[in-house]
Amino acid sequence: MAKIYKIEVMMDVPTDELGRSKPFFWCLMSKTGNKWRNEALNWESTPEKAWEEAIRFYRKYKSDEVNK
């Protein structure tokens, strides 16, 4: 069964409340059958950086998966 992937970029508590310099997080999710699984996540300072890092991770992850 083929996996389906999605990337989510979200914002946590506003930066000024926690003094957090990286309030945006991304996660790479995969779906097989009816089950979603979190493959990876990380924090970034802007939504654009979060998206770029998520795409970079996804491409490497897929490349590693193919080369197994």
C-alpha positions in Angstrom: 0.0 0.0 0.0 1.4 3.4 -1.0 2.0 6.1 1.6 0.4 9.5 1.4 2.4 12.4 2.8 1.4 15.8 4.1 3.3 18.7 5.6 1.7 20.9 8.3 3.1 24.3 9.4 1.7 25.7 12.6 2.3 28.5 15.1 2.6 27.8 18.8 2.0 30.4 21.6 2.8 33.9 20.4 6.5 34.7 20.6 6.2 37.5 23.1 4.5 35.3 25.7 7.3 32.7 25.9 10.2 34.7 24.4 10.5 31.8 21.9 12.6 32.7 18.9 11.2 29.8 16.8 7.4 29.8 17.3 6.6 28.0 14.0 6.8 24.2 13.8 6.4 21.9 10.9 5.6 18.2 10.8 5.8 15.6 8.1 2.9 13.1 8.4 2.4 9.9 6.4 -0.7 7.9 6.0 -0.9 4.2 5.3 -4.4 2.7 5.2 -6.4 4.7 7.8 -3.5 5.5 10.1 -1.6 8.8 10.2 2.0 8.8 11.6 4.3 11.6 12.5 7.5 11.1 10.6 9.4 14.2 11.8 9.0 17.7 13.2 11.1 20.7 14.0 10.8 24.4 15.0 11.7 27.5 12.9 11.5 31.3 13.2 9.2 32.0 10.3 6.5 30.0 8.4 8.6 30.3 5.2 11.6 28.7 6.9 9.4 26.0 8.4 8.1 25.1 5.0 11.5 25.1 3.4 13.0 22.9 6.1 10.0 20.5 5.9 10.4 20.2 2.1 14.1 19.7 2.5 13.5 17.0 5.1 10.8 15.3 2.9 13.0 15.1 -0.1 15.9 13.6 1.9 13.5 11.2 3.7 12.0 10.0 0.4 15.5 9.6 -1.1 16.6 7.6 1.9 13.4 5.5 1.7 14.0 4.7 -2.0 17.6 3.7 -1.4 16.8 1.2 1.4 
